[in-house]
Amino acid sequence: MMTSRERILTTLNHRQPDRVPVDLGGHRSSGIMAIAYHKLKKYLGVDSGDIYVYDMMQQLAVVEPPILDRFGVDTVELGRAFMTDDSEWQAWTLPDGTPCRIPQYVNLEKRGDDWLLLNKKGEPIFIQKKGSLYFEQMHFPYLERNPDEQDFDDLEDALAQMSGLETPGEHFPLDDKGLSYLAERAAALRQSTDRAIIGLFGGNLFELAQTLYRMDNF
């Protein structure tokens, strides 16, 4: 019988594995919304652990080992290598009233009935309006610009304006120290599991432009 990592590698190499690989939460695109995850845990009778929301915009939950084992999941997201101490998380409440934990570095502020997610400068960049299940982007650095008439010299600053939405593992600087820590934690995660580890980033052709301009303008 193959290990999960062998099963994934075999499949990626277009060879026949011992069974179809299973992915749940190994990537943001295969994740599960925290409210649904809480209901899944209740249905399965899993009362251990908290609900950890690692992606604030999409309200995605960290899928815990008991659930991974229950469904024979072959993958794990690289972000699980980071923020392993409970002190790195803060208490929050999901839109349906479910208590949860969110990253300590996330800066939220409630204004009226709405939640605002602030960047490192304290500027609101995402909003979760009353009755909404997700955060929506409200700040677009290049909203008023024509892409044909700029040289993008301030791209780094524009991207910095969107700081504060990072998921675990993306929240530290990518300097020598940060890259060394990334490698160290990734190696430790690999030693602790035989599941295939999926990298941190998820995106598409339009995502960066949409973030900067807003899709209708781009």
Secondary structure, 3 states (H helix, E strand, C coil): CCCHHHHHHHHHCCCCCCCCCCCCCCCHHHCCEHHHHHHHHHHHCCCCCCCEEEECCCCEECCCHHHHHHCCCCEEEHHHHCCCCHHHEEEEECCCCCEEEEECCCEEEEECCEEEEECCCCCEEEEECCCCCCCEECCCCCCCCCHHHCCCCCHHHHHHCCCCCCCCCCCCCCCHHHHHHHHHHHHHHHHHCCCEEECCCCCCCCHHHHHHHCCCCC
